[in-house]
Amino acid sequence: MKVKIFDENHEKDLEKDINLFLENDIEVLDIQFRTSVSIFSEEQVYCFSAMIIYK
């Protein structure tokens, strides 16, 4: 069993990275997705992350 972590500032970038990874010959056991947001000065900063557990 292995784990791959993805972390991007934009959801489309995360989607692209995950789709590229899934093109490999792997057996996916689980995918977990998280979104977080924080405030830096007056700007909202988003973090989109996913963890893929695979064989």
Contacts in CASP RR format, 6 or more apart in sequence:
PFRMAT RR
TARGET T0000
AUTHOR 0000-0000-0000
METHOD contacts of the structure
MODEL  1
MKVKIFDENHEKDLEKDINLFLENDIEVLDIQFRTSVSIFSEEQVYCFSA
MIIYK
1 29 0 8 1.000
1 53 0 8 1.000
1 54 0 8 1.000
1 55 0 8 1.000
2 53 0 8 1.000
2 54 0 8 1.000
2 55 0 8 1.000
3 51 0 8 1.000
3 52 0 8 1.000
3 53 0 8 1.000
3 54 0 8 1.000
4 21 0 8 1.000
4 51 0 8 1.000
4 52 0 8 1.000
4 54 0 8 1.000
5 49 0 8 1.000
5 50 0 8 1.000
5 51 0 8 1.000
6 14 0 8 1.000
6 17 0 8 1.000
6 18 0 8 1.000
6 21 0 8 1.000
6 49 0 8 1.000
6 50 0 8 1.000
6 51 0 8 1.000
6 52 0 8 1.000
7 14 0 8 1.000
7 47 0 8 1.000
7 48 0 8 1.000
7 49 0 8 1.000
8 14 0 8 1.000
8 17 0 8 1.000
8 47 0 8 1.000
8 48 0 8 1.000
8 49 0 8 1.000
9 45 0 8 1.000
9 46 0 8 1.000
9 47 0 8 1.000
9 48 0 8 1.000
10 46 0 8 1.000
10 48 0 8 1.000
11 35 0 8 1.000
11 48 0 8 1.000
13 48 0 8 1.000
14 48 0 8 1.000
14 49 0 8 1.000
14 50 0 8 1.000
18 31 0 8 1.000
18 50 0 8 1.000
18 52 0 8 1.000
21 52 0 8 1.000
22 28 0 8 1.000
22 52 0 8 1.000
26 54 0 8 1.000
26 55 0 8 1.000
27 54 0 8 1.000
27 55 0 8 1.000
28 52 0 8 1.000
28 53 0 8 1.000
28 54 0 8 1.000
29 53 0 8 1.000
29 54 0 8 1.000
29 55 0 8 1.000
30 51 0 8 1.000
30 52 0 8 1.000
30 53 0 8 1.000
31 50 0 8 1.000
31 51 0 8 1.000
31 52 0 8 1.000
31 53 0 8 1.000
32 50 0 8 1.000
32 51 0 8 1.000
32 53 0 8 1.000
33 48 0 8 1.000
33 49 0 8 1.000
33 50 0 8 1.000
34 47 0 8 1.000
34 48 0 8 1.000
34 49 0 8 1.000
34 50 0 8 1.000
35 46 0 8 1.000
35 47 0 8 1.000
35 48 0 8 1.000
35 49 0 8 1.000
36 46 0 8 1.000
36 47 0 8 1.000
36 49 0 8 1.000
37 44 0 8 1.000
37 45 0 8 1.000
37 46 0 8 1.000
37 47 0 8 1.000
38 44 0 8 1.000
38 45 0 8 1.000
38 47 0 8 1.000
39 45 0 8 1.000
END
